[in-house]
Amino acid sequence: MDYNEHQEIPPIRHTLDLQPTLAKIKDIQNECHKILVGQKDLIDLILIALLSDGHILLEGVPGIAKTLSARVMARSIDADFSRIQFTPDLMPSDIIGTSIFDLKSSEFIFKPGPIFSNIVLIDEINRAPAKTQSALFEVMEEKQITFDGQTFPMETPFMVIATQNPIEQEGTYRLPEGQLDRFLMKINLGYPEPDDEIQILRRFKDQIHKVDLGKIKQVLSKDDLLDMQKVLSQIHIEDQMLTYIAQIVQETRNHGQIYLGASPRAALALLKTSKVMAILSGRDFVIPEDIQAVCNHVLNHRIILTPVAEMENMTASDVIDDIIRIIEVPR
């Protein structure tokens, strides 16, 4: 009897054709760079959140193009876009909508609010009171609202891009950890590099009025986006990579400088975002570098440092980098 007859033959994994997806990604990047200077990482991270069907929080000082980046990205996609400026007097009905009395039918009709869009930009999310924030996060999580016993689902795609100023905290309402966890990623933006700032001045030296977004073409349709998300489900990830993700997340719960570790939702977020990172790198399989590349953005808002670590001026990013260093990388 031939011994080979009893050997289990491993399944053949067919290589995915990523060229159509990569071509669309390149089109979006090119359109965004018509306006944005030196923001390649930010553009890629917003794309990762979009393809992962998640929401994103942008934090940085005023004037570094947080809002502009979101608007430019939304402009390149053939989808509905709305912007909501959060203020202390904003009510939940100002976001989700309200009912109005129709004289013709003599009944109340629901009038949808600005949250009913495909890409929603929330400016200064920590300016609104807790009740309004709660209404927003319910929609983000459930992707639907219930009003007067009726359920109104959000149209696909649905993505919230929220901005936050880290320095002007007077009169703001800090986002609780449970609500921060609803964001797939938090991106901390810094000042541009000197060369990039010079390039910004050169590009806009003759411009007097506000930035013209009309030069941005819509290069991605809703159907294109859904097709790209389907490709995501076919990206291969080995069991050892799943173990690597689990070890990183579990270490956040055991690390001596972390008071509150990441949730299982964080592990799922690492899984999805690392798959998109693999696509951006032109691969149909995940490697450790993909996980490491998104790790900081996925975890930095999901952990709380101990008082001792904060007194030592450590940041969440410092501790996450330390965790990546101490966890054995699978080969």
C-alpha angles and dihedrals in degrees: 000000000000110000091210090066089071096046116107110239111220114237117259113244111214116218114245121234100238096169097098091049093045090048091055091047090051090051091054092047091051093050092049092050089058086077108013122071123204095352100117094128092048092050091049092048093051088049090051091053091046094051091043090055091238141126128249137212119208116199125185145113119287120281101030095111100260093141094036092053091053092047093048092049092048091048092059091058123074093232139106116277131194135175126210121192108210114220133169092257096050113124129205090248089059087064109033098029138244142240122264129193114251110211093200096055096027091226140101116265125196114243110200119230128225092277087077096089139096099247117025122191114204111195116207096355093187092061096076123079123259095261092058093044090051092053090052095049092049089058091045092054102038097030088218140069132219116217124175091344094309124114119220114190123208117246117249124280100043120171133162119207109190127187128207135186111221098198109046099065099150110113094009131123113229114229111244118237092249090058095043087056089065090070114088091211141004116210119200109206124203135187118294122261115263093253091050092050090052089050090052090054092048093049095050102030093112097039119104103169129056122293112288108230090182090092089066111096124211101243100163126061127199090253090051090053093050090050090051091050089053089056088055091063089057096055108115122234122181123227090246089060090052088052090050091054091048092049092052093050093044091051089059087062094049102036113118094226096050121085096184121026132206124283129235086261086067091056090052090048091053089050095053098040094047089055091055090046088056090053091050087054091052096250132123093208135060124245128187092260090062091056093045092050094060098031098094095047093048097045108031095086095040100064133067120209124224117257089250092056091049091049088055088055093245119156132211088251091056092054093045090052088051091051091051089052096051099043112088111246114232118238 
